[in-house]
Amino acid sequence: MPRDLPAGLSSRLATLGRAVWSAEVTGVGRQRWPRYFTQPVTAIYTRVRLQAAVARRDPDHPGTNAVVVHLVWTGADPSGTYLDSRPATVRLTREGATWNPVR
């Protein structure tokens, strides 16, 4: 995927996407985004490690303040099975000066 965001912005959004995904799979930090995490935690993963993240403009919403953070992560599912190199995405939109996750 070619870079389509300034390097600094891409890095900040990738970091934000990592934090959101970590909260998604571990349950830790969900209170930071109450509009995104509206349902109770259903599955907790352990030994989670985010291996890579890259932020790009959202191709489904061109011309908007929307990005997709593509992630690769690893961790043990609730039954203890270790899963490696799993893909995930987090969508973000800009609201004023703030970027927020959206489903």
C-alpha positions in Angstrom: 0.0 0.0 0.0 1.5 3.3 -1.0 1.6 6.1 1.7 -1.2 8.5 1.2 -0.9 10.4 4.5 1.9 12.6 5.8 4.4 10.4 7.8 3.7 12.1 11.1 0.0 11.8 10.9 0.2 8.2 9.7 2.4 7.4 12.7 0.0 9.0 15.2 -3.1 7.3 13.6 -1.3 3.9 13.6 -0.5 4.4 17.3 -4.2 5.3 18.0 -5.4 2.3 16.0 -3.0 0.0 18.1 -4.5 1.4 21.3 -8.1 0.9 20.1 -7.4 -2.6 18.9 -5.6 -3.5 22.1 -8.7 -2.3 24.1 -10.9 -4.4 21.8 -9.1 -7.7 22.4 -7.9 -7.2 26.0 -10.7 -5.1 27.5 -8.2 -2.7 29.0 -8.7 0.9 28.1 -12.2 0.6 26.6 -13.4 3.5 28.8 -11.4 5.9 26.7 -13.8 5.5 23.8 -17.3 4.9 25.3 -19.1 5.7 22.0 -17.1 2.9 20.3 -17.2 0.3 23.0 -21.0 0.2 23.7 -21.2 -3.5 24.4 -19.7 -5.5 27.3 -16.5 -7.4 26.8 -17.3 -10.8 25.4 -13.8 -12.3 24.8 -10.5 -11.5 26.4 -7.3 -12.4 24.6 -4.0 -12.7 26.5 -0.4 -12.4 25.5 -1.5 -9.9 22.9 1.2 -8.3 20.8 0.6 -5.9 18.0 3.2 -6.7 15.3 2.5 -4.0 12.7 0.2 -1.1 12.0 -0.2 1.3 9.1 -2.7 4.0 8.5 -4.1 4.9 5.1 -7.0 7.0 3.8 -10.3 5.0 3.8 -10.9 3.9 0.2 -14.6 3.4 1.0 -14.9 7.1 1.9 -12.7 9.1 -0.4 -12.5 12.8 0.2 -13.5 12.6 3.8 -11.6 12.7 7.1 -11.6 8.9 7.4 -8.7 6.5 7.7 -8.3 2.8 8.1 -5.5 1.4 10.3 -4.4 -2.0 9.1 -2.9 -4.2 11.9 -1.2 -7.5 12.3 -1.4 -8.9 15.8 -0.9 -12.1 17.8 -2.4 -13.4 21.0 -4.0 -16.3 22.9 -7.8 -16.6 22.4 -10.1 -17.2 25.4 -9.5 -20.9 25.2 -5.7 -20.4 25.3 -5.0 -21.2 21.7 -2.2 -18.9 20.5 -2.9 -17.3 17.1 -0.2 -15.6 15.2 -0.2 -12.9 12.4 -3.9 -12.2 12.6 -5.1 -9.2 10.5 -7.4 -6.5 11.9 -8.6 -3.1 10.9 -9.7 0.0 12.9 -11.5 2.8 11.2 -11.0 6.3 12.4 -12.7 9.6 11.6 -11.7 13.1 12.5 -14.1 15.2 14.5 -12.7 18.7 14.8 -9.2 18.2 16.0 -9.8 14.7 17.4 -9.6 11.3 15.7 -12.1 8.8 17.0 -12.7 5.1 16.2 -15.9 4.2 14.4 -17.5 0.9 13.6 
